[in-house]
Amino acid sequence: MTDFIPKLTAQYFQLVELQQLALPPGHVIIQPAVQAALYERMFNENAVFPIPPDSYRSRVLKQIISRIEESITNPEEDEINDDLMESWSTLVSQPKPSALQQAQQLSLVKYTAPTSSAGISSECTVITSESRGLILSAGTTGNRTWEAALHLGSFLASKAGEALVRGKRVIELGAGTGFLSLLCARHLGVRSVVVTDREPMLIDNIRDCVKHNLNGLPSIPIYPAVWEWGTPLAKEGNLAGLGSDEGEEGTGLRFDVALGADLIYDTDLVPILLSTVRDLFENYHIKEFIIASTVRNENTFRTFLNACETNSFAAEALPFESTQPEDQTGFFHSTSIPIRTYRISRAK
Ligand SMILES: C[S@@+](CC[C@H](N)C(=O)[O-])C[C@H]1O[C@@H](n2cnc3c(N)ncnc32)[C@H](O)[C@@H]1O
């Protein structure tokens, strides 16, 4: 029993698509203790946080109840947990938002790290605020966390990945929901992480989400800032105090490592991204840029690698493969399109 519930629960709070949910098999889900645990950990509104959107909860609960019904072999003894049934009747009696309202709704999404993650506690979670229905809204694709970010998050949560950021001054480019920076700030022991995107609305969302990721800590070292590539990133406002403990005040911002996920989806973006990366090496002192990319178009990705070479950067592929979806235990994501991770550094 115990193996099935943590995975299903983690998928549920990540709002994983129904077809991918790992429901317990019939002989397990029929057990009263399993059903009680599913209610407590997924549907008891007084005990869980965040509560997924009603439409998603009702679809998942419908699947669970159907699975239980199919598994009844002895109608005299086998039964469906009363609390699950009560949750079901409450959910189906709720007014249904329109498809557009559902698509625009912002939801808190909780991501749980893979259980194999080294060096971090078993309850390593990151909460973001997302609008999954809006793939492209107000000119940005940053309203959801993309597969490349979940892939890079899985890598950073491994021993080799964590070593790249622990104790470091990190900056994330085009952060979208801020998933990677929140992971770094809460669980990977970074000295600081400046989380940036050009969309002020996304940066406001990230700022709001920080409180959901504290888990008892008074604060975490994350600094959200609006930043459009190709413009200077000033040491002011939220970033003014960065580094001041070491007498660096007034000397400009310094970072050790930059992170980026799913930034190479359009050849038109490559020149500005590359000039920003050059700027980060020359003026903000980074030593490496770790980038994960879903390779939807080989030519676009090749354009990026060629531009690295032209700009005298070495692009080294990091040997990290995503686990196949059926074997994933956290940071669930599709692997149907290849995702590659590179370390960009100055060519020797
Ligand atoms: C495909 S999303 C990836 C978001 C996030 N890194 C992830 O993987 O989930 C690309 C992000 O890059 C940001 N972006 C695109 N062009 C940008 C630019 N010129 N300056 C800053 N951010 C940019 C977008 O606003 C968007 O949030």
Ligand as a Chemical Component Dictionary entry (heavy atoms), coordinates in Angstrom:
data_LIG
# 
_chem_comp.id                   LIG 
_chem_comp.type                 NON-POLYMER 
_chem_comp.pdbx_formal_charge   0 
_chem_comp.three_letter_code    LIG 
# 
loop_
_chem_comp_atom.comp_id 
_chem_comp_atom.atom_id 
_chem_comp_atom.alt_atom_id 
_chem_comp_atom.type_symbol 
_chem_comp_atom.charge 
_chem_comp_atom.model_Cartn_x 
_chem_comp_atom.model_Cartn_y 
_chem_comp_atom.model_Cartn_z 
_chem_comp_atom.pdbx_ordinal 
LIG C1  C1  C 0  9.201  28.689 -22.405 1  
LIG S1  S1  S 1  9.218  29.803 -21.051 2  
LIG C2  C2  C 0  10.231 28.935 -19.913 3  
LIG C3  C3  C 0  9.913  29.284 -18.496 4  
LIG C4  C4  C 0  10.698 28.499 -17.466 5  
LIG N1  N1  N 0  12.119 28.711 -17.607 6  
LIG C5  C5  C 0  10.366 27.019 -17.555 7  
LIG O1  O1  O 0  11.157 26.288 -18.176 8  
LIG O2  O2  O -1 9.345  26.587 -17.037 9  
LIG C6  C6  C 0  10.293 31.134 -21.608 10 
LIG C7  C7  C 0  10.392 32.272 -20.614 11 
LIG O3  O3  O 0  11.392 33.189 -21.081 12 
LIG C8  C8  C 0  10.913 34.514 -20.898 13 
LIG N2  N2  N 0  11.551 35.369 -21.908 14 
LIG C9  C9  C 0  11.451 35.259 -23.257 15 
LIG N3  N3  N 0  12.152 36.225 -23.865 16 
LIG C10 C10 C 0  12.722 36.979 -22.880 17 
LIG C11 C11 C 0  13.568 38.130 -22.873 18 
LIG N4  N4  N 0  13.929 38.713 -24.017 19 
LIG N5  N5  N 0  13.963 38.626 -21.681 20 
LIG C12 C12 C 0  13.597 38.017 -20.524 21 
LIG N6  N6  N 0  12.774 36.931 -20.466 22 
LIG C13 C13 C 0  12.347 36.411 -21.627 23 
LIG C14 C14 C 0  9.402  34.405 -21.089 24 
LIG O4  O4  O 0  8.697  35.495 -20.474 25 
LIG C15 C15 C 0  9.091  33.060 -20.451 26 
LIG O5  O5  O 0  8.782  33.180 -19.095 27 
# 
loop_
_chem_comp_bond.comp_id 
_chem_comp_bond.atom_id_1 
_chem_comp_bond.atom_id_2 
_chem_comp_bond.value_order 
_chem_comp_bond.pdbx_ordinal 
LIG C1  S1  SING 1  
LIG S1  C2  SING 2  
LIG S1  C6  SING 3  
LIG C2  C3  SING 4  
LIG C3  C4  SING 5  
LIG C4  N1  SING 6  
LIG C4  C5  SING 7  
LIG C5  O1  DOUB 8  
LIG C5  O2  SING 9  
LIG C6  C7  SING 10 
LIG C7  O3  SING 11 
LIG C7  C15 SING 12 
LIG O3  C8  SING 13 
LIG C8  N2  SING 14 
LIG C8  C14 SING 15 
LIG N2  C9  SING 16 
LIG N2  C13 SING 17 
LIG C9  N3  DOUB 18 
LIG N3  C10 SING 19 
LIG C10 C11 SING 20 
LIG C10 C13 DOUB 21 
LIG C11 N4  SING 22 
LIG C11 N5  DOUB 23 
LIG N5  C12 SING 24 
LIG C12 N6  DOUB 25 
LIG N6  C13 SING 26 
LIG C14 O4  SING 27 
LIG C14 C15 SING 28 
LIG C15 O5  SING 29 
# 
